[in-house]
Each structure stands twice: as C-alpha cells, then as structure tokens.
Amino acid sequence: MTQIIDYAAIADAARDGYMNRVISTVNNHDVHISVMDAPFRWHVHPNSDETFVSVEGTLIIEFDEGAVELHAGELLTVPAGKRHCTRPGGARSVNLTVEKTDTQTVFCDAPD
C-alpha cells in the first residue's frame, strides 16, 4: 500500500539536537530527513553520491576548497568520495538527503 509521509511533522517534532532518520526507500536508495542545530562531523561516503535538498533554513556544506550555502528549495549533490561537513547556517536547518541504502560513512579529520 502507498503511504503518505508527513516529513514536515517529523521535522517539527525534532526540536533539540541532531536527528537523521530514513523516512522512505526508493529502489536502492534511502531518503533521510535530518534536522540539525549543530555541525555534523567531517566525513566521506566512498560508495555513494549524497544529494541534499534544503527544506527549511540554510544548510552549509563545507568542502576542502570552501563552503556553499544551500537555501530552502535548493538541491546539491556531493559526489562519492568527496570529503564534506554539514552545519546549519542559522539556529536550525531541515533537509532531505538521498543516498544508496548501503552507504558507508567514513569519519575523517577537518582539512588543515
């Protein structure tokens, strides 16, 4: 059966800290919702691209060569193997993320 997922209600219920959970699976990819009010660690996904869709607020995605700001309604795909770090550009950001179901996350040091 087809099920409607109210991701706005899920985001509204997450009011403190960092929350990231799978809300749907499409073919061999997971759709996550993440709500953050603090940075996530530097990491890389060696086996999957990662697509971010900003839903609320601003998401800052840092790379070795600098940062980009993703505003509500914008989408950005980080290629597999590219080191990055995410953080809200204000008090909070809400984002949808799409990546392979078996995505590996390898934590690493921040660039010098």
N, C-alpha and C positions, 0 to 999 in steps of 0.2 A: 504494500500500500504506500502511496505517496504521502509524505508528511511535511507540513509547513514547519519551518524552524524560525522562531522569532529571535533572531540574533540581537536585536535591539534590547529585548527584555533580558537576555543573558548578560549583555554588557551593563545594563542598568543595575543588575543585582550584584555586580562585581564593583565594589566601591573602594576597596583598600588593597594596595599592593599590586602584585603582578598575577594575572590569570591568563592561561593559554590552554585551550581545550579544543579537541576535534568536535566539530558540530555536524559534519557530513563527509561522506566518502564518494568520490566521483571517479569511476573507472579505477585506476590505481593511484589516485591522488587523494589526500586528505585536505579538507577545508577547516582551518582553525579560526577561532576568534581569540584575539588577545586584547587585554585591557592592561595598560601599564601606567604607573605613576613614577616609575624609576627605571634606570637603564637596565638592559639585558647584557649579559657578558659577551665579549668578543668571541666569535665562533666562525666556523666554516661548515658547509654541507658538501662533502666531496661527491655525493652521488645524486644530487637533485638541485635543480633551479629552485628558487623560492620567490613567489610572487606576493607582493604586499598590496593590499587595497586599503587606503585610508578611509575610514568611515566617520570618525569624529576626532577633532583636534588635529594636531600636526605630529607626524612621526618623523624623527630624524634618523637617517640611516648613515652611519659613518663607515667609510672605507679607508684603506691605507692612504689614498690620494686626496681625501677630503670627505665632506659630508653633503648630503642632499636632504631637502625638506620635502616631505610628501604630505600634501594638504588633503582634507576631506574631499572625496570624489576623484582622487588621483591614484594611479597604479604604477608600480615599478617592479621589474623582475631582476633579481640578483642571480647571476649565472652560478652554476655549480662550481665549487672550488674557490669562490671569491670571499675573502675574509671580510666580515662586517660586524657591526654592533648597532643595536637599535635603542632609542630612547624617546620619550615624549618631548615635544617641543614646547610644552606648557605643563599644566598640572596633570594632564591625563590625555592619553590617546587610545582610540579603539580602532582595531584593524582586523581585516580578514587576511589570512595567509593561506596560500595553496602550495603544497609540496608533495613529492612522492610519499606514499604510505610508509615505506621502509627507509625514510630519510635518516641518514646518520648526521649527528651533530657533534663536531669536534671543537671543544673549547680551546682557546689559544690566548696568548698574551696580546695586549694592545700594541700597536705599532710604536716605534721609538720616536 
